Amino acid sequence: MAPSTWSQPTSHCAQGPQHVITASWLLTLTTPAPKEAWQWQQQQCDDGGSRIQALSCGGLRSRAAAGMAAPRRLKPLHRVAVSGGTHGNEMSGVYLVKHWLRDPTELRRGSFAATPFLSNLRAVEKCVRYVGRDLNRTFTAEFLSSAETEDEPYEVGRAREINQTYGPKGSAQAFDFMFDLHNTTANMGTCLIMDSEESLLPMHMCHYIQTHYTQSSCPIYLYKLPGEESYSIDSVAKTGLALELGPQPQGVLKANLFAEMRALMACALDFIELFNTGTVFPAFKTEAYKITGRVDYPRYPDGEISAMVHPKLQDKDFLPLNPEDPIFQPFSGEEILYEGDSTIYPAFINEAAYYEKKVAFVKMEKRTFSIPGLQRE
């Protein structure tokens, strides 16, 4: 029996006509049942939501009979936050959240309503990245547990306030999920950022976005190095996801990226609604880019940079960088080549905000991960 098609329930993803997904892509993501194809059927629930059921050609089959591992079960998400202005000059998130604070209709679904907030209020007012220190590097135990002092940076106190409101970090009382909205000056396109592949629900959310939001490839960037504590604002919640869209200059609002971020958020909220109302998401394999290190600019002995990103590397985010490829061009005109022994994938190439962090680009490896299935408890 040939796989049937499943019509997408009313979706808020901005991609033109109603999207139809064939069951064939789902079949590739699970252990196939021997000698028998699967069909996927949408069923309306008593609570008005929709869930997807896996049917064999002869009806419902047990997972054991199908050779499928049972999906992991997680609690539904009811408390969801959306942060904009973590960096006060990244304007897509700033103005989306300002819009949603006036009219939150787009953030409502049947089973939940997301809460928007501006995170770095003083930086937003001044249209700067931060006023004292980078807020998005301030959600570690060192800062969250520190006592208030008169001369502490504004962002340290603000991080504690956010942790108190949407956390506390690592506690059962923390918000279920937090989105954090960012722009980059680098040619990152539409990037989905989380701490690691072990974050099951965000990995499924990213896969849903990649499948339904067809205007961009939406690569996944896993930012946490081994042994490193999660330091970003969304780590205050039980789990979260950052959207990073670019290139966009600091302090500038571009209509196309504003619209993309809005559509991505709609798609992500649709996923949460489907999860909350009982959709079973099958296991799958996916590619993601995992950080392996950071590369600084070449510098003179006094610390001043002595070279710039090579033209052949500029704007090549997420593309392979091979040994002996040029990466820097000194002001004297020569070339500095990449001396690694294997291919890597750079990101945040020549990011304006990273000059102070002494980062010319981030090194990543492209890996394939097997993600188990997911459904609500």
N, C-alpha and C positions, 0 to 999 in steps of 0.2 A: 504494500500500500504506500503510495507516495505521500510524503508529509503534507499536511494541510497548512493553511495559513491562519494566523491569529491576528485579528484586527486590534491595533493598539487602542485601549480606552482613551477617552478624551484627554489629550495631553497638552501641557502648557509649553512644551518645547517649541521654540520658534524655528520651524524649518519648512514652512509652506504647507502643502496638502497633508491630510491625515496620513500618518506613517503606518505602513503595514510591514510586519516582521514575519518572515517565514520561519517555520519551526526548525528548518534545517540548521540554522546557526546555533540553536539551542542544543541540537543533537550532538554537535561537535564538542560541546562543553561538558558532557557527562559521559559516563561509561555506558556505551550503547547496549541495549537489551539484545541478546542473541536472537538472530533470525526474525526480528520483529521491529518495525519502526515505531516511533512514538509520535503522538499527536499532542498538540497543546491547545487547550481550550480556555477561553475566558469565561468566568462564571460570576454573575452578580451576587453579592453577599446580602444578607438580611440588613446589615448596617449601611447599605448604600455604596460600599466600597467594591472593589473587584479583586478577585484572586485567580490565579492561574492553576489549573490542574493538569497533571500529566496523565494521559490516557493511552493505554495500549490499543492495538487494533480491536481487541476484544473487550475493552473496558478498563477500569482501574486495576492496576497491578501493584503488588507490594514492592517496596524498594529491594527487599531481599531477593525476590524473584527476578528483579531486573538487574541485580548485581550492582546497585547503587548504594554508596554510603549515605547514611541519613544526614540531612543538612544539620548544621549547627543552629541551635536556637538561641535567640537573643530577645530581650525585652523590647516592646515597642517604644518608639521615641515620641515623647509627648512634650518635653521641654527642649526647644530648639532655639538657638540664638544666631544672629547674623551680625558680625562685626564689620564696620567700615571705618576707615580713618585710623587704623593701627599705625600707619605712616600717613601723616597729615597732608602730604602733597601727592598722594596716589588717588586721583580724582574720581575714577569710576566707582569705587566702593564708597567714597565719601558722599557722592551725590545720589547714588542708589539708596543708601541708608537714609539720607535726608529726605528723599522722596517717600520712602516707606514709613518714616516717622510721621509724615503728613497723611499718608494713605496706605495702610498696611494690607489692603485687599489682596494683593498678589502673593502675600506670604501665608495666606490661609488655605488650608485643606480640610477635608472632612474630619480627620482624626487629630489634628493639631494646628496650631498657628505659631509661626516663628516670630521671635522677638528681635527687632533691629535695635542696634545701639551704636553710637559713635564712641570709639575706644580712646583715642588720644585727643581729647577735646582741645587742649591748648595748641597742639600742633596743627589741628584742623583750622583753628582760628587764625594762625599765623601762616598757614599753607607751607609748612616745613615738614621734613620727615619726623623730627622729634625736637623737643626743646632742651632736654637734659641728657638722655641716653635712649638708645633704641628700645622702644616698648616691646617689640617682638623678640627681644633677647632677654627679657626680664621676668619670665614666668618659670623660674627655677626655684628650688627650695631656698637657695641662698638669699634671694630677694623677697620671696613671699613670706618667709618666716622672720625677716629682719624687723627689728624695732624701729619705729619712726624716729627720724632725727631732723633737726631744723634745716640742715644743709643738704639733705638727700635730693637727688634729681626728682622732678615732678613725676616722671614715669614710674619710679619705684613705688611711690605712694599710690599712683593710679593702678598699677598692677595688683597691689593688695586689695584695692576697692573692687576691681573686676573679679578677682579671685573670690572675694567674699560674696559677690552678687551671683556669679555664675558657677562657682565651685562649691566648696573648696576643692582644689585640685586633688584627685585621687580618692575623693570621698563618695559615699553613696548618695549624698545630697546634691552633687554636681549636676549641671544641666546634661541632658542626654547627648546633645550634639551641638557643635558650634562651627559655623562657616566664618571664614576670614577672607576679606576681599582685598586684592592687591593688584597693583600695576608694576611693570618693570620697564626700564629703558632698553633692555636687551630684547633680541628678536626671539622671544620665547613662545610666541603665538598664544595659544590657549592651553595653559598648563595646570594640571591638578596636583596638589602638593599635600603629602601626609608624612608622618614620621617614619613608618616602616610598613612592610608587606604584612606584618602580623595584625594590622588593624583590619579586621575582617569586614565589618560593615562599610567603612569607607572604600575598601577595594571593590566591593560589590557596587557601591554607588558610582565609582569611577567607570566600572565596566558598563553600567547602565547608561551613563552619560556618553561614553564612547560609542555605544550602539545606537542611541537615539538622537544625539546631537551631531548631525552629519556635516556641519559647516566647517569643522576643524577636526584634526586628528586627536587632540586632547591628550598629549603624553602625560604619563604619571611620573612624578619625581618624588623619590623617597629621601628625605633630607637628613635623617639622623645617622650619625656615624656610630660605629660600635662603641658601647660604653658611655655614650653621650646622653645626658638627660634631655627630654623634650622641653624646649624652651619657648615655644611659640604660644600665642594667646589661646589658640584653640585647644591646647593641652589642658586648660583649666576644666573643660568639659570632659565627660567620659570618653568621647571620641570626637573627631572633627575633620575638616577638610579646608584647605586654602585654595582659592582660585587666583591664579597669577596670569594676567593678560598683558601683552605687549607686542610691539614696542609702543610706548607712550611716554612723552617727556614728562618730567616732574612738574606738577602744578598746572597741567594741561588736561582738559576733558575732551576726548575724541568720541564722537557719536557712535562710530562703528563698534568700538570696544565697550562702550556703555551698553549698547544693545546686546552684544555677545554675552557680557556678564549677566545681564538680566535674564537672557534665555537659558544660560547655564544654571542659574539659580532656580528657575522654574522647573527645569529638568530634574535637578537634584531633589527639589521638594516633592515632585511627582514620585520619585523613587521611594522617599520616606513614606508617602501615603500608601503606595503599593505594599511596602513592607509591613506597615502598621495594620493593613486590612487583610493580611494573610497570604500574600503572594509567596510562593516558594521559588527561590532563586537557585538554579542548579549550579553545581561546581563548574569551574572553567579554568583555562590557562590564559595568562595574559603577560604581555611584556611591560616592564617598568624600568625606569632608570634610577639606579641606586648610587648615592654619593660615595666616592672613595677618597676624596681629598679636595683641597683647594689650592690654587696656584696663584702666587703673588706676582706682581710686576718685577722685572729686573730693576735693581736700585743702585745708585751711587753709594759710596761709603757713608755719606751723610744722611742716607735714608730717602733721598729724593728719587722718584722713578727715573729710569734711564732709557726706557723703551715703551712703545705703545703696542696695542694689539695689532697683529699683522693683518693687512687687508684680506688675505686669503682665509683668515680665521673669523674675521668680523662677520656677524650675523649668521654664523653657521651653528647656532644652538641646536643640540640634539642630533647633529650629523657626525659621522665617524671622523676621528682625528687619529691619524696613523703615525707611527714612528717616522721621524725625519720630515714630517710636515712642518711648515713654518708657523710659529705661534706669536712671535714678537718681532718688531722692527725697531731697533735702537735708533735714536735721533741721528746717529752718525751714518745710518743708511744700510747697515748689514741686515742679515736675517738670523734669528735665533730659532732653532728647530726643536721640535718635541723629542725628547730623549728617552721616552718610555719604551718598554719592550713589548707593548701590546696596544691594540686599538682601544681608545677611550671615546667617550661622548661628552663634549663640553656643554655647559649651560651657564646662564647669567654672564655671557661673554661681554666684557666691557660695561657692565652694569654701573651706572653713575653712582648709585648709593654705596657701592662696594669699594670705591677708591679708599675711603677712610678705614675700611676693614682689611685693607691690603689683600684684596681678592680680585684678580684679573678674570678668572673664570673658575667654575666648579668642575671637577673631574667626576665622571660617572661611568659606571658599567651598565650595559643593557642586559637584563636578565629576564628569564621566563619563570613565572611563579604559578604553582598549582594552588588554586583557591577553593576551599571546600564550599559546599552549598550552604544556603542561609534561609532561615525562616523565623518568624516571630514565635515567642513562647506561647 
